[in-house]
Amino acid sequence: VKLLMEESPYLDPQISRGKLASTIGTNEKYLSQALKDKTSLGLTEILNRRRICQAIKNLSEDPQISMQILVVTSGFTSERTFYRVFKKTTGFTPSEFKRIPADKKNEILNQFEL
């Protein structure tokens, strides 16, 4: 979990369970179990949450950021997946989120930090 927070592997759209396990010197099964034990979440859920947190930060810093750039700088490979995960995670579309006051954005962001 520490690696996911400090080194931002979630920004790599090609990250995989195997690649992450290899990076920390363990196997995929142990990695999955350790993540579940520490966070009650699977790797995909953790990666998506961290990516959405990054997207929220990017939107807060630059409300005029294009969706294409937002998708890429958040670690997603497709706009469709980004929109689906963003809406599922925050309850808002990215366009709706842009119109939310800054204090509310921070409140939402704090809900998804690990």
LINTANOR-V309967 format. One record per pair of residues at least 12 apart in sequence whose ideal C-beta (glycine too) atoms are under 10 Angstrom apart, sorted by sequence separation. I is the first residue (numbers start at 1). J is the second residue. D is the distance in whole Angstrom. If there is no record, write none. Layout:
# LINTANOR-V309967
I|J|D, I|J|D
This chain:
# LINTANOR-V309967
16|28|9, 17|29|9, 20|32|10, 31|43|7, 55|67|10, 58|70|6, 67|79|6, 70|82|7, 71|83|9, 74|86|9, 82|94|8, 83|95|10, 92|104|10, 18|31|9, 21|34|10, 92|105|10, 9|23|7, 17|31|6, 68|82|10, 9|24|10, 17|32|7, 20|35|9, 28|43|9, 55|70|6, 58|73|6, 59|74|9, 67|82|8, 71|86|10, 79|94|10, 90|105|9, 4|20|8, 7|23|9, 54|70|9, 55|71|8, 57|73|10, 58|74|7, 67|83|8, 70|86|9, 92|108|8, 3|20|8, 57|74|9, 91|108|8, 17|35|9, 55|73|8, 56|74|9, 90|108|6, 54|73|7, 55|74|4, 89|108|9, 90|109|9, 3|23|7, 4|24|10, 51|71|9, 54|74|5, 55|75|9, 3|24|6, 53|74|9, 54|75|7, 55|76|8, 90|111|9, 2|24|9, 21|43|9, 51|73|10, 52|74|7, 54|76|10, 89|111|9, 90|112|8, 20|43|7, 51|74|5, 52|75|10, 71|94|9, 89|112|6, 50|74|9, 51|75|5, 52|76|9, 70|94|7, 17|42|9, 50|75|8, 51|76|6, 17|43|5, 48|74|10, 16|43|9, 17|44|9, 20|47|9, 48|75|9, 55|82|7, 59|86|10, 67|94|6, 15|43|9, 47|75|7, 48|76|9, 67|95|9, 47|76|10, 65|94|9, 17|47|10, 51|81|10, 52|82|9, 55|85|9, 56|86|9, 4|35|8, 16|47|10, 51|82|8, 55|86|6, 15|47|7, 1|34|8, 10|43|10, 48|81|9, 52|85|6, 56|89|9, 65|98|9, 1|35|7, 13|47|10, 48|82|10, 51|85|7, 52|86|6, 55|89|9, 56|90|7, 63|97|10, 64|98|9, 4|39|9, 12|47|9, 51|86|9, 55|90|9, 59|94|7, 63|98|5, 1|37|10, 2|38|10, 10|46|8, 11|47|10, 48|84|10, 49|85|9, 52|88|9, 53|89|9, 63|99|9, 1|38|5, 10|47|5, 48|85|5, 52|89|5, 60|97|9, 1|39|6, 9|47|8, 10|48|8, 13|51|9, 47|85|10, 48|86|9, 51|89|9, 52|90|7, 56|94|10, 59|97|6, 60|98|10, 4|43|9, 10|49|9, 11|50|8, 55|94|7, 59|98|6, 63|102|10, 1|41|10, 10|50|4, 11|51|8, 45|85|10, 48|88|8, 49|89|7, 60|100|10, 5|46|10, 9|50|9, 10|51|5, 44|85|10, 48|89|7, 56|97|7, 59|100|9, 4|46|6, 8|50|8, 10|52|10, 55|97|9, 60|102|7, 63|105|10, 4|47|8, 8|51|10, 10|53|9, 11|54|7, 10|54|7, 45|89|9, 56|100|10, 1|46|8, 4|49|10, 5|50|8, 60|105|5, 4|50|6, 8|54|8, 59|105|7, 60|106|8, 57|105|9, 56|105|6, 57|106|10, 60|109|8, 56|106|9, 59|109|10, 56|108|7, 57|109|7, 56|109|5, 55|109|10, 56|110|10, 53|108|10, 52|108|9, 53|109|6, 56|112|8, 52|109|9, 53|110|9, 13|71|9, 53|111|10, 13|72|8, 53|112|5, 15|75|8, 52|112|6, 53|113|6, 11|72|9, 13|74|9, 14|75|10, 53|114|8, 11|73|8, 13|75|6, 49|111|10, 50|112|8, 11|74|7, 12|75|7, 13|76|6, 14|77|8, 49|112|5, 50|113|9, 10|74|9, 11|75|4, 13|77|4, 48|112|9, 49|113|8, 50|114|7, 10|75|5, 11|76|10, 13|78|9, 49|114|7, 9|75|9, 10|76|10, 8|75|8, 13|81|10, 46|114|7, 41|114|8, 39|114|6, 38|114|9, 5|113|9, 5|114|7, 4|114|7, 1|114|7
